[in-house]
């Protein structure tokens, strides 16, 4: 619901209340109208913030939605180390798919991917910053598995990450996240080609 009161800004320093109001408003609009319904103007109006304030903190709506994703997906980065690559990957991907399905994260991630196809600057930020952070945790799982001797010597870890992300992204973009049984079948196929002999 639009607010009549305009929140104060402190320039380049983010006012925590205004910052939270902008993120919350972005989430609400994403839930109600999807990516196409989000605009800096609609977020500013709902949050009671000025458009210049939003543009000072986020260069475009893709950057704003990317921050929504970063904040809302924090729970994916918290999980127990189960001691084997298969179990760790299974836990991570099942948890990720559930978060994508049950929170705004799935819609937010689809939105960032869509915008990256239209804007070279957003694509560069996505590849060089956003996705670097997304790949960090599964990369740590692969490195731990390598130290335990679960992966073949010299296996291309970056290619394995591409395969994991490709599988998950395809299911996200084609709305097939309810088929969680396929996660473990995928992991078995993936590891059968990369396992230490």
Backbone as CSV, one residue per row, in Angstrom:
resi,resn,N_x,N_y,N_z,CA_x,CA_y,CA_z,C_x,C_y,C_z
1,UNK,0.833,-1.183,0.000,0.000,0.000,0.000,0.875,1.243,0.000
2,UNK,0.652,2.234,-0.887,1.498,3.414,-0.946,1.480,4.182,0.355
3,UNK,2.585,4.786,0.680,2.684,5.607,1.875,2.805,7.061,1.463
4,UNK,2.194,7.916,2.234,2.222,9.337,1.902,3.471,10.018,2.417
5,UNK,4.026,9.471,3.482,5.158,10.130,4.116,6.451,9.773,3.402
6,UNK,7.272,10.750,3.101,8.566,10.512,2.471,9.608,10.300,3.553
7,UNK,10.393,9.226,3.395,11.444,8.939,4.373,12.657,9.815,4.094
8,UNK,13.370,10.128,5.156,14.552,10.971,4.986,15.712,10.134,4.480
9,UNK,16.597,10.777,3.749,17.803,10.126,3.252,19.006,10.859,3.808
10,UNK,20.097,10.129,3.959,21.321,10.772,4.438,22.376,10.739,3.350
11,UNK,21.936,10.898,2.098,22.884,10.954,0.988,23.438,9.585,0.667
12,UNK,24.756,9.530,0.471,25.393,8.277,0.066,25.326,7.228,1.173
13,UNK,25.262,7.675,2.445,25.137,6.752,3.560,23.696,6.269,3.640
14,UNK,23.516,4.965,3.664,22.168,4.415,3.649,21.503,4.526,5.015
15,UNK,20.350,5.186,5.033,19.524,5.220,6.230,18.933,3.821,6.392
16,UNK,19.192,3.127,7.508,18.747,1.738,7.650,17.245,1.554,7.471
17,UNK,16.445,2.491,7.989,14.992,2.357,7.871,14.538,2.505,6.420
18,UNK,15.109,3.483,5.724,14.766,3.683,4.318,15.229,2.492,3.488
19,UNK,16.429,2.019,3.785,16.984,0.861,3.081,16.051,-0.339,3.218
20,UNK,15.618,-0.638,4.434,14.727,-1.773,4.663,13.371,-1.563,3.998
21,UNK,12.872,-0.330,4.030,11.576,-0.037,3.406,11.644,-0.264,1.897
22,UNK,12.759,0.094,1.287,12.931,-0.090,-0.165,12.991,-1.574,-0.505
23,UNK,13.758,-2.348,0.270,13.847,-3.785,0.013,12.490,-4.459,0.225
24,UNK,11.804,-4.087,1.301,10.487,-4.686,1.582,9.485,-4.342,0.486
25,UNK,9.521,-3.122,0.009,8.609,-2.705,-1.056,8.904,-3.458,-2.349
26,UNK,10.185,-3.665,-2.630,10.566,-4.425,-3.831,10.031,-5.848,-3.749
27,UNK,10.148,-6.474,-2.588,9.642,-7.828,-2.392,8.132,-7.869,-2.612
28,UNK,7.421,-6.920,-2.032,5.961,-6.885,-2.161,5.540,-6.766,-3.627
29,UNK,6.199,-5.876,-4.351,5.833,-5.671,-5.762,6.193,-6.892,-6.602
30,UNK,7.338,-7.510,-6.322,7.704,-8.741,-7.030,6.650,-9.826,-6.817
31,UNK,6.164,-9.966,-5.575,5.144,-10.971,-5.277,3.840,-10.661,-5.998
32,UNK,3.488,-9.389,-6.044,2.201,-8.997,-6.617,2.210,-8.966,-8.139
33,UNK,3.293,-8.452,-8.719,3.279,-8.144,-10.154,4.434,-8.745,-10.937
34,UNK,5.334,-9.458,-10.261,6.457,-10.045,-10.964,7.473,-9.001,-11.407
35,UNK,8.455,-9.477,-12.152,9.561,-8.621,-12.561,9.095,-7.407,-13.366
36,UNK,8.156,-7.623,-14.288,7.709,-6.509,-15.145,7.004,-5.420,-14.349
37,UNK,6.459,-5.779,-13.203,5.759,-4.783,-12.390,6.672,-3.941,-11.525
38,UNK,7.938,-4.340,-11.434,8.892,-3.594,-10.596,9.500,-2.464,-11.411
39,UNK,9.441,-1.277,-10.874,10.152,-0.129,-11.441,10.676,0.688,-10.275
40,UNK,11.682,1.480,-10.540,12.218,2.337,-9.477,11.120,3.270,-8.973
41,UNK,10.277,3.739,-9.879,9.182,4.642,-9.494,8.179,3.942,-8.568
42,UNK,7.792,2.705,-8.913,6.812,1.996,-8.084,7.390,1.665,-6.710
43,UNK,8.662,1.304,-6.669,9.305,1.013,-5.383,9.406,2.282,-4.548
44,UNK,9.818,3.383,-5.159,9.942,4.653,-4.438,8.606,5.072,-3.852
45,UNK,7.553,4.951,-4.658,6.221,5.358,-4.195,5.785,4.523,-3.000
46,UNK,5.965,3.210,-3.088,5.512,2.351,-2.003,6.374,2.508,-0.752
47,UNK,7.678,2.682,-0.941,8.592,2.787,0.207,8.582,4.171,0.848
48,UNK,7.976,5.162,0.164,8.030,6.525,0.672,9.422,7.104,0.580
49,UNK,10.151,6.677,-0.446,11.525,7.155,-0.668,11.561,7.896,-2.001
50,UNK,12.615,8.662,-2.215,12.734,9.380,-3.478,13.461,8.515,-4.512
51,UNK,13.128,8.722,-5.775,13.826,8.012,-6.838,15.328,8.316,-6.829
52,UNK,15.741,9.584,-6.633,17.189,9.853,-6.578,17.905,9.056,-5.485
53,UNK,17.229,8.863,-4.336,17.834,8.070,-3.262,18.077,6.645,-3.730
54,UNK,17.068,6.046,-4.373,17.214,4.662,-4.838,18.314,4.568,-5.886
55,UNK,18.319,5.505,-6.828,19.351,5.459,-7.874,20.749,5.718,-7.308
56,UNK,20.827,6.450,-6.199,22.133,6.685,-5.578,22.670,5.399,-4.966
57,UNK,21.771,4.526,-4.491,22.190,3.288,-3.832,22.223,2.095,-4.773
58,UNK,21.371,2.098,-5.792,21.319,1.012,-6.773,21.225,1.633,-8.170
59,UNK,22.100,1.277,-9.100,22.102,1.935,-10.407,20.892,1.601,-11.272
60,UNK,20.230,0.456,-11.001,19.058,0.063,-11.783,18.264,-0.959,-10.982
61,UNK,17.119,-1.358,-11.526,16.256,-2.276,-10.763,16.883,-3.660,-10.638
62,UNK,17.726,-4.062,-11.580,18.389,-5.364,-11.476,19.295,-5.407,-10.252
63,UNK,20.016,-4.326,-9.999,20.893,-4.270,-8.825,20.076,-4.322,-7.538
64,UNK,18.935,-3.640,-7.547,18.048,-3.657,-6.383,17.511,-5.065,-6.134
65,UNK,17.046,-5.720,-7.179,16.501,-7.073,-7.037,17.604,-8.058,-6.651
66,UNK,18.816,-7.846,-7.159,19.938,-8.713,-6.780,20.204,-8.618,-5.283
67,UNK,20.092,-7.409,-4.715,20.295,-7.276,-3.268,19.172,-7.952,-2.495
68,UNK,17.951,-7.866,-3.003,16.840,-8.597,-2.388,17.192,-10.083,-2.329
69,UNK,17.693,-10.607,-3.448,18.043,-12.028,-3.489,19.138,-12.344,-2.467
70,UNK,20.161,-11.510,-2.416,21.277,-11.743,-1.486,20.765,-11.809,-0.043
71,UNK,19.884,-10.885,0.316,19.374,-10.844,1.690,18.456,-12.021,1.988
72,UNK,17.537,-12.297,1.079,16.523,-13.319,1.321,17.065,-14.744,1.226
73,UNK,18.179,-14.936,0.528,18.712,-16.293,0.356,19.792,-16.635,1.377
74,UNK,19.940,-15.819,2.394,20.977,-16.048,3.402,20.866,-17.447,4.007
75,UNK,19.635,-17.957,4.158,19.455,-19.274,4.780,20.073,-20.403,3.968
76,UNK,20.258,-20.201,2.663,20.872,-21.245,1.834,22.334,-21.421,2.202
77,UNK,22.961,-20.368,2.709,24.389,-20.425,2.999,24.684,-21.027,4.374
78,UNK,23.638,-21.457,5.079,23.836,-22.023,6.406,23.377,-23.485,6.383
79,UNK,24.329,-24.398,6.461,23.953,-25.806,6.456,25.056,-26.624,7.104
80,UNK,24.704,-27.818,7.610,25.719,-28.642,8.285,26.643,-29.309,7.272
81,UNK,27.887,-29.478,7.663,28.825,-30.253,6.843,28.544,-31.723,7.139
82,UNK,28.099,-32.466,6.130,27.654,-33.842,6.342,28.748,-34.870,6.097
83,UNK,29.901,-34.434,5.563,31.049,-35.327,5.488,31.282,-36.020,4.168
84,UNK,30.344,-35.908,3.235,30.583,-36.467,1.906,30.038,-35.482,0.882
85,UNK,30.665,-35.444,-0.280,30.237,-34.505,-1.310,28.800,-34.789,-1.734
86,UNK,28.450,-36.058,-1.867,27.099,-36.386,-2.298,26.066,-35.849,-1.306
87,UNK,26.288,-36.094,-0.014,25.324,-35.644,1.005,25.296,-34.120,1.106
88,UNK,26.481,-33.495,1.041,26.541,-32.036,1.129,25.824,-31.377,-0.058
89,UNK,26.087,-31.874,-1.266,25.425,-31.324,-2.456,23.922,-31.547,-2.407
90,UNK,23.514,-32.723,-1.961,22.089,-33.028,-1.871,21.399,-32.059,-0.919
91,UNK,21.982,-31.855,0.248,21.394,-30.925,1.215,21.327,-29.519,0.623
92,UNK,22.423,-29.076,0.017,22.485,-27.718,-0.529,21.436,-27.503,-1.612
93,UNK,21.324,-28.431,-2.565,20.413,-28.228,-3.687,18.951,-28.391,-3.283
94,UNK,18.651,-29.351,-2.409,17.273,-29.473,-1.922,16.860,-28.189,-1.191
95,UNK,17.762,-27.685,-0.369,17.475,-26.459,0.374,17.307,-25.276,-0.574
96,UNK,18.190,-25.154,-1.564,18.107,-24.073,-2.535,16.777,-24.102,-3.279
97,UNK,16.394,-25.263,-3.775,15.135,-25.367,-4.529,13.940,-25.003,-3.650
98,UNK,13.965,-25.436,-2.388,12.858,-25.090,-1.482,12.791,-23.588,-1.256
99,UNK,13.962,-22.957,-1.079,13.990,-21.499,-0.890,13.488,-20.799,-2.153
100,UNK,13.923,-21.253,-3.320,13.443,-20.673,-4.573,11.927,-20.786,-4.694
101,UNK,11.377,-21.931,-4.252,9.932,-22.157,-4.375,9.128,-21.373,-3.339
102,UNK,9.609,-21.320,-2.108,8.776,-20.859,-0.995,9.003,-19.403,-0.594
103,UNK,9.993,-18.750,-1.185,10.243,-17.341,-0.886,10.267,-16.560,-2.201
104,UNK,10.556,-15.285,-2.106,10.638,-14.443,-3.302,11.918,-14.704,-4.086
105,UNK,12.810,-15.531,-3.550,14.124,-15.711,-4.167,14.065,-16.257,-5.589
106,UNK,13.150,-17.199,-5.845,13.063,-17.746,-7.193,12.713,-16.671,-8.208
107,UNK,11.697,-15.877,-7.887,11.296,-14.790,-8.787,12.406,-13.751,-8.915
108,UNK,13.079,-13.454,-7.809,14.151,-12.458,-7.843,15.303,-12.939,-8.725
109,UNK,15.674,-14.203,-8.603,16.788,-14.721,-9.386,16.430,-14.752,-10.874
110,UNK,15.210,-15.197,-11.200,14.775,-15.161,-12.600,14.845,-13.742,-13.154
111,UNK,14.498,-12.767,-12.322,14.508,-11.367,-12.742,15.914,-10.877,-13.055
112,UNK,16.868,-11.236,-12.197,18.256,-10.832,-12.427,18.784,-11.461,-13.713
113,UNK,18.468,-12.749,-13.917,18.901,-13.423,-15.141,18.300,-12.743,-16.367
114,UNK,17.004,-12.411,-16.299,16.333,-11.765,-17.435,16.968,-10.419,-17.758
115,UNK,17.217,-9.626,-16.741,17.796,-8.293,-16.969,19.204,-8.401,-17.527
116,UNK,19.945,-9.425,-17.102,21.322,-9.604,-17.583,21.351,-9.899,-19.083
117,UNK,20.254,-10.444,-19.626,20.212,-10.708,-21.065,19.979,-9.436,-21.872
118,UNK,19.484,-8.401,-21.213,19.124,-7.162,-21.903,20.151,-6.048,-21.741
119,UNK,20.967,-6.146,-20.682,21.858,-5.039,-20.337,23.283,-5.559,-20.112
120,UNK,24.245,-5.176,-20.968,25.624,-5.664,-20.825,26.248,-5.328,-19.469
121,UNK,25.914,-4.167,-18.907,26.464,-3.791,-17.600,25.963,-4.750,-16.519
122,UNK,24.664,-5.072,-16.557,24.100,-6.011,-15.583,24.703,-7.398,-15.765
123,UNK,24.917,-7.812,-17.005,25.527,-9.119,-17.266,26.936,-9.177,-16.680
124,UNK,27.708,-8.104,-16.868,29.071,-8.070,-16.323,29.053,-8.144,-14.797
125,UNK,28.148,-7.392,-14.172,28.037,-7.424,-12.705,27.614,-8.810,-12.230
126,UNK,26.708,-9.411,-12.978,26.239,-10.742,-12.597,27.378,-11.748,-12.657
127,UNK,28.147,-11.745,-13.745,29.251,-12.702,-13.899,30.374,-12.446,-12.913
128,UNK,30.739,-11.180,-12.733,31.952,-10.843,-11.998,31.755,-10.621,-10.508
129,UNK,30.520,-10.428,-10.066,30.278,-10.183,-8.641,29.206,-11.123,-8.081
130,UNK,27.991,-11.004,-8.587,26.861,-11.754,-8.057,27.111,-13.260,-8.120
131,UNK,27.529,-13.770,-9.288,27.720,-15.206,-9.435,28.986,-15.710,-8.743
132,UNK,29.968,-14.858,-8.583,31.161,-15.255,-7.821,30.752,-15.636,-6.407
133,UNK,29.861,-14.838,-5.809,29.382,-15.143,-4.455,28.501,-16.396,-4.452
134,UNK,27.686,-16.574,-5.474,26.801,-17.754,-5.552,27.616,-19.048,-5.669
135,UNK,28.740,-18.984,-6.374,29.543,-20.188,-6.617,30.488,-20.513,-5.464
136,UNK,30.634,-19.611,-4.525,31.625,-19.781,-3.463,31.345,-21.013,-2.607
137,UNK,30.109,-21.181,-2.151,29.815,-22.308,-1.265,29.958,-23.662,-1.967
138,UNK,29.323,-23.860,-3.149,29.549,-25.161,-3.790,31.012,-25.407,-4.149
139,UNK,31.767,-24.338,-4.442,33.200,-24.517,-4.713,33.910,-25.034,-3.458
140,UNK,33.540,-24.501,-2.291,34.138,-24.990,-1.047,33.823,-26.475,-0.826
141,UNK,32.600,-26.891,-1.198,32.244,-28.303,-1.074,33.129,-29.166,-1.962
142,UNK,33.369,-28.702,-3.188,34.226,-29.463,-4.110,35.658,-29.518,-3.597
143,UNK,36.145,-28.412,-3.065,37.518,-28.390,-2.552,37.669,-29.333,-1.360
144,UNK,36.658,-29.358,-0.481,36.702,-30.281,0.666,36.685,-31.726,0.189
145,UNK,35.855,-32.006,-0.822,35.791,-33.365,-1.370,37.124,-33.767,-2.002
146,UNK,37.782,-32.812,-2.641,39.094,-33.092,-3.244,40.096,-33.450,-2.151
147,UNK,40.077,-32.706,-1.051,41.001,-32.997,0.048,40.725,-34.373,0.671
148,UNK,39.459,-34.790,0.683,39.104,-36.101,1.239,39.368,-37.246,0.256
149,UNK,39.745,-36.897,-0.959,40.013,-37.917,-1.960,38.770,-38.434,-2.664
150,UNK,37.677,-37.693,-2.599,36.429,-38.137,-3.232,36.388,-37.826,-4.726
151,UNK,37.207,-36.895,-5.178,37.207,-36.513,-6.585,38.521,-36.923,-7.233
152,UNK,38.435,-37.219,-8.513,39.630,-37.615,-9.256,40.623,-36.453,-9.308
153,UNK,41.886,-36.767,-9.259,42.951,-35.763,-9.338,42.809,-34.988,-10.645
154,UNK,42.861,-33.671,-10.557,42.822,-32.826,-11.744,41.441,-32.606,-12.332
155,UNK,40.379,-33.048,-11.636,39.029,-32.826,-12.152,38.769,-31.312,-12.255
156,UNK,38.088,-30.890,-13.297,37.816,-29.470,-13.542,36.649,-29.026,-12.655
157,UNK,36.980,-28.391,-11.534,35.961,-27.998,-10.580,35.039,-26.912,-11.137
158,UNK,35.582,-26.007,-11.936,34.743,-24.946,-12.502,33.708,-25.522,-13.467
159,UNK,34.099,-26.550,-14.209,33.155,-27.198,-15.118,32.074,-27.938,-14.325
160,UNK,32.459,-28.577,-13.231,31.460,-29.212,-12.364,30.465,-28.180,-11.846
161,UNK,30.967,-27.014,-11.442,30.076,-25.951,-10.979,29.131,-25.510,-12.088
162,UNK,29.649,-25.377,-13.315,28.787,-25.013,-14.442,27.661,-26.027,-14.615
163,UNK,27.985,-27.315,-14.462,26.980,-28.361,-14.632,25.925,-28.276,-13.526
164,UNK,26.355,-28.027,-12.303,25.417,-27.907,-11.181,24.500,-26.706,-11.391
165,UNK,25.104,-25.567,-11.743,24.295,-24.361,-11.941,23.389,-24.497,-13.158
166,UNK,23.885,-25.119,-14.231,23.067,-25.301,-15.419,21.815,-26.123,-15.123
167,UNK,21.981,-27.211,-14.388,20.847,-28.057,-14.001,19.839,-27.258,-13.170
168,UNK,20.332,-26.561,-12.150,19.433,-25.810,-11.262,18.753,-24.661,-11.992
169,UNK,19.500,-23.928,-12.793,18.912,-22.796,-13.521,17.846,-23.258,-14.487
170,UNK,18.103,-24.362,-15.203,17.115,-24.863,-16.154,15.809,-25.180,-15.434
171,UNK,15.908,-25.848,-14.294,14.705,-26.196,-13.544,14.017,-24.950,-12.984
172,UNK,14.780,-23.950,-12.563,14.193,-22.694,-12.084,13.458,-21.977,-13.208
173,UNK,14.126,-21.824,-14.350,13.563,-21.034,-15.448,12.386,-21.728,-16.125
174,UNK,12.299,-23.045,-16.008,11.180,-23.766,-16.619,10.168,-24.233,-15.569
175,UNK,10.291,-23.696,-14.355,9.353,-23.961,-13.256,9.167,-25.457,-13.000
176,UNK,10.286,-26.132,-12.803,10.268,-27.563,-12.491,10.920,-27.846,-11.134
177,UNK,10.742,-26.947,-10.202,11.403,-27.076,-8.904,10.697,-28.047,-7.963
178,UNK,9.518,-28.522,-8.344,8.828,-29.472,-7.467,9.366,-30.890,-7.645
179,UNK,10.108,-31.140,-8.714,10.643,-32.481,-8.988,11.963,-32.677,-8.249
180,UNK,11.915,-32.587,-6.921,13.145,-32.669,-6.131,13.805,-34.041,-6.211
181,UNK,13.040,-35.083,-6.545,13.639,-36.413,-6.660,14.756,-36.423,-7.707
182,UNK,14.673,-35.508,-8.680,15.684,-35.469,-9.742,17.034,-34.946,-9.241
183,UNK,17.027,-34.251,-8.114,18.290,-33.704,-7.596,19.281,-34.822,-7.321
184,UNK,18.849,-35.841,-6.585,19.778,-36.903,-6.208,20.181,-37.754,-7.402
185,UNK,19.258,-37.930,-8.363,19.620,-38.645,-9.591,20.675,-37.862,-10.363
186,UNK,20.512,-36.529,-10.409,21.508,-35.687,-11.079,22.868,-35.784,-10.391
187,UNK,22.867,-35.716,-9.069,24.130,-35.776,-8.320,24.830,-37.112,-8.566
188,UNK,24.060,-38.196,-8.587,24.671,-39.498,-8.853,25.324,-39.532,-10.230
189,UNK,24.635,-38.992,-11.239,25.200,-38.946,-12.585,26.455,-38.084,-12.632
190,UNK,26.364,-36.925,-11.969,27.493,-35.987,-11.966,28.729,-36.631,-11.330
191,UNK,28.529,-37.235,-10.182,29.673,-37.775,-9.442,30.194,-39.074,-10.042
192,UNK,29.371,-39.767,-10.791,29.866,-41.003,-11.414,30.937,-40.689,-12.456
193,UNK,30.911,-39.489,-13.008,31.926,-39.098,-13.979,33.117,-38.410,-13.362
194,UNK,32.979,-37.994,-12.091,34.063,-37.215,-11.473,34.683,-37.932,-10.272
195,UNK,34.128,-39.065,-9.889,34.595,-39.736,-8.666,35.998,-40.294,-8.851
196,UNK,36.705,-40.340,-7.757,38.032,-40.962,-7.769,37.879,-42.451,-8.037
197,UNK,38.736,-43.001,-8.881,38.691,-44.421,-9.197,39.530,-45.206,-8.197
